[in-house]
Amino acid sequence: MEQVITFDFIVKLIRQYWKVLLSLMILGGTIVTVVTLWVIQPEYQANVQILVNRKHSSAGADLTGQQADVQMITTYKELITKPVVLKPARQTLMAETDIRRSLESLKQTVSVTSTANSQVFSIVVRDKNAKASAMIANQIAATFKDQVQHIIRVNNVTIVAPAETPDQPVAPKKSSIS
């Protein structure tokens, strides 16, 4: 036996069970609001901006060198998210601060972003603690500055803008709920 669902049948169901549907929507909205506002821990994001370039001797070499520096950002991204930078940064953080993170959790909190055709890139750290996010970002940048000199022989690494402790969390987005 085949049953055909028509628009009239759906309207009849909604009219019959409108109180149940409304109460389930209100209950669902309340649960989502409670979880977002009070259960999920906020995450803070800190950014460090870094400029890496090599010294060039002539104007022609400057342009070619800048293009090469922009292309090297992919290599820098790889170095920053690997143990060659994260392990010494983790050791320094544990020795000098009360920040204790595993190598894997550090790797998950760190990302590197860059703008097209720019020699400046950012190390972005997301953490549950606002102060820790800035301290981790700054330490990774300092460790990268030390390590890249030994690995690639680049001597002109500048931390353009060190990370500052963020005031507001970046997740969860509470402004759309309130």
C-alpha positions in Angstrom: 0.0 0.0 0.0 1.4 3.3 -1.1 0.8 6.5 0.9 0.9 9.9 -0.8 2.1 12.8 1.2 0.4 16.0 0.1 0.7 19.6 1.2 -2.7 19.4 2.9 -1.5 16.4 4.9 1.6 18.3 6.1 -0.5 21.3 7.1 -2.9 19.0 8.9 0.1 17.5 10.9 1.5 20.9 11.8 -1.9 22.1 13.0 -2.3 18.9 15.0 1.1 19.0 16.6 2.0 22.7 16.7 2.4 22.8 20.5 4.9 19.9 20.4 6.8 21.5 17.5 7.0 24.9 19.2 8.1 23.5 22.5 10.8 21.4 20.8 12.1 24.5 19.0 12.2 26.5 22.2 13.9 23.6 24.1 16.5 23.3 21.3 17.2 27.0 21.2 17.6 27.1 25.0 20.0 24.1 25.0 22.1 25.7 22.2 22.2 29.0 24.1 23.2 27.4 27.4 26.0 25.3 25.8 27.4 28.2 23.9 27.3 30.8 26.7 28.3 28.6 29.7 29.7 25.2 28.6 32.0 25.9 25.7 35.3 27.4 26.9 36.2 30.6 25.0 39.3 30.6 22.7 41.6 33.6 22.3 43.7 34.4 19.3 47.1 36.2 19.2 49.1 37.1 16.2 52.8 37.9 15.6 53.8 39.5 12.4 57.2 38.6 11.0 59.3 39.9 8.1 62.0 37.8 6.7 64.2 39.1 3.9 67.8 38.8 2.7 70.2 41.7 2.1 70.8 42.3 -1.6 73.6 44.2 -3.2 72.0 45.7 -6.4 68.6 47.0 -7.5 68.1 44.1 -9.9 68.9 41.6 -7.2 66.4 43.4 -4.9 63.4 42.6 -7.0 64.5 39.0 -7.6 65.3 38.6 -4.0 62.0 40.0 -2.9 60.2 37.5 -5.1 62.3 34.7 -3.7 61.6 35.8 -0.2 57.8 35.7 -0.9 58.1 32.2 -2.2 60.1 31.2 0.9 57.2 31.9 3.1 55.8 28.4 2.4 59.1 27.0 3.7 58.9 29.2 6.8 55.3 27.9 7.4 56.6 24.4 7.3 59.4 25.1 9.7 57.2 26.9 12.2 54.6 24.1 12.5 57.3 21.4 12.9 59.3 20.2 15.9 62.4 22.0 14.7 60.8 25.3 16.0 58.0 24.0 18.3 60.2 21.8 20.5 62.7 24.5 21.6 59.7 26.9 22.0 57.9 24.4 24.2 61.0 23.9 26.3 61.5 27.6 26.8 57.9 28.1 27.7 58.1 25.4 30.3 61.3 26.8 31.7 60.4 30.4 31.8 56.6 30.4 32.3 53.9 28.2 33.8 52.7 27.2 30.3 52.8 23.5 29.8 51.6 22.1 26.5 52.4 18.9 24.7 54.1 19.2 21.3 51.0 17.9 19.6 48.7 20.4 21.3 51.1 23.2 20.4 51.1 22.1 16.8 47.3 22.2 16.8 47.1 25.7 18.2 49.6 27.2 15.8 48.9 28.3 12.2 50.7 30.6 9.8 48.9 33.0 7.5 50.3 35.3 4.8 49.0 37.8 2.3 49.7 37.3 -1.4 52.8 39.0 -2.7 53.9 40.1 0.8 57.0 39.3 2.7 55.2 39.7 6.0 53.5 36.7 7.5 51.7 36.0 10.8 52.0 33.3 13.3 48.5 32.8 14.8 48.0 31.0 18.1 44.5 30.0 19.4 44.4 29.0 23.1 41.8 28.8 25.9 44.0 31.3 27.9 44.3 34.9 26.5 47.7 35.6 28.1 49.1 32.2 27.1 48.1 32.7 23.5 50.2 35.8 23.3 53.1 34.3 25.2 53.1 31.2 23.0 53.0 33.3 19.8 55.8 35.5 20.9 58.0 32.6 22.0 57.4 30.7 18.7 58.4 33.8 16.8 61.6 34.2 18.9 62.5 30.6 18.4 61.8 30.8 14.7 64.1 33.8 14.5 66.9 31.8 16.1 66.3 28.6 14.3 66.0 30.0 10.8 69.4 31.5 11.0 70.9 28.1 11.5 68.8 26.2 9.0 68.5 28.5 6.0 71.2 31.1 6.9 68.8 34.0 6.8 70.0 36.8 9.1 67.4 39.4 8.6 64.3 38.3 10.5 62.3 41.1 12.0 59.3 40.7 14.4 57.2 43.5 13.0 54.4 43.3 15.5 54.7 41.1 18.6 51.5 39.5 19.9 49.4 41.3 22.5 47.1 39.7 25.0 43.6 39.6 23.3 40.7 41.2 25.1 37.9 39.3 23.5 37.6 35.6 22.6 37.3 34.7 18.9 35.2 31.6 19.6 32.4 30.9 20.4 30.7 33.8 18.6 28.4 35.0 21.4 27.4 38.2 19.8 25.1 36.4 17.3 23.4 34.6 20.2 22.8 37.3 22.7 
